[in-house]
Amino acid sequence: MPATDTAVEESEGGFTVVPEAPSIERLAAALNALGVSTREMMAIFQTLQRSGALQAELLIN
């Protein structure tokens, strides 16, 4: 399957697709900036892991 590059930029508060995969730290920072609660953030991370989109082990205390 050939690789596909996507570059998206939108002005006026839209979104940008970044060329590299975001780190957990960057994702958590973005979710915090959106006002996502800790409980909601953990649900998002668990959903990402179950879908195979998160290549990490989640340790929840």
DAPE-V498104 format. One record per residue. N is the residue number from 1. RES is the residue in three letters. PSI is psi in radians with two decimals (999 if undefined). Layout:
# DAPE-V498104
n:N res:RES psi:PSI
n:N res:RES psi:PSI
This chain:
# DAPE-V498104
n:1 res:MET psi:2.22
n:2 res:PRO psi:2.63
n:3 res:ALA psi:2.57
n:4 res:THR psi:2.22
n:5 res:ASP psi:2.38
n:6 res:THR psi:2.26
n:7 res:ALA psi:2.04
n:8 res:VAL psi:2.27
n:9 res:GLU psi:2.38
n:10 res:GLU psi:2.33
n:11 res:SER psi:3.10
n:12 res:GLU psi:0.85
n:13 res:GLY psi:0.32
n:14 res:GLY psi:-2.42
n:15 res:PHE psi:2.86
n:16 res:THR psi:2.33
n:17 res:VAL psi:2.18
n:18 res:VAL psi:2.55
n:19 res:PRO psi:-0.47
n:20 res:GLU psi:2.73
n:21 res:ALA psi:2.38
n:22 res:PRO psi:2.64
n:23 res:SER psi:2.88
n:24 res:ILE psi:-0.69
n:25 res:GLU psi:-0.78
n:26 res:ARG psi:-0.67
n:27 res:LEU psi:-0.79
n:28 res:ALA psi:-0.71
n:29 res:ALA psi:-0.72
n:30 res:ALA psi:-0.73
n:31 res:LEU psi:-0.68
n:32 res:ASN psi:-0.74
n:33 res:ALA psi:-0.49
n:34 res:LEU psi:-0.10
n:35 res:GLY psi:0.38
n:36 res:VAL psi:2.34
n:37 res:SER psi:2.86
n:38 res:THR psi:-0.76
n:39 res:ARG psi:-0.77
n:40 res:GLU psi:-0.67
n:41 res:MET psi:-0.74
n:42 res:MET psi:-0.66
n:43 res:ALA psi:-0.69
n:44 res:ILE psi:-0.82
n:45 res:PHE psi:-0.70
n:46 res:GLN psi:-0.70
n:47 res:THR psi:-0.73
n:48 res:LEU psi:-0.71
n:49 res:GLN psi:-0.81
n:50 res:ARG psi:-0.59
n:51 res:SER psi:-0.15
n:52 res:GLY psi:0.06
n:53 res:ALA psi:-0.20
n:54 res:LEU psi:1.99
n:55 res:GLN psi:1.25
n:56 res:ALA psi:2.85
n:57 res:GLU psi:2.23
n:58 res:LEU psi:2.25
n:59 res:LEU psi:1.93
n:60 res:ILE psi:2.13
n:61 res:ASN psi:999
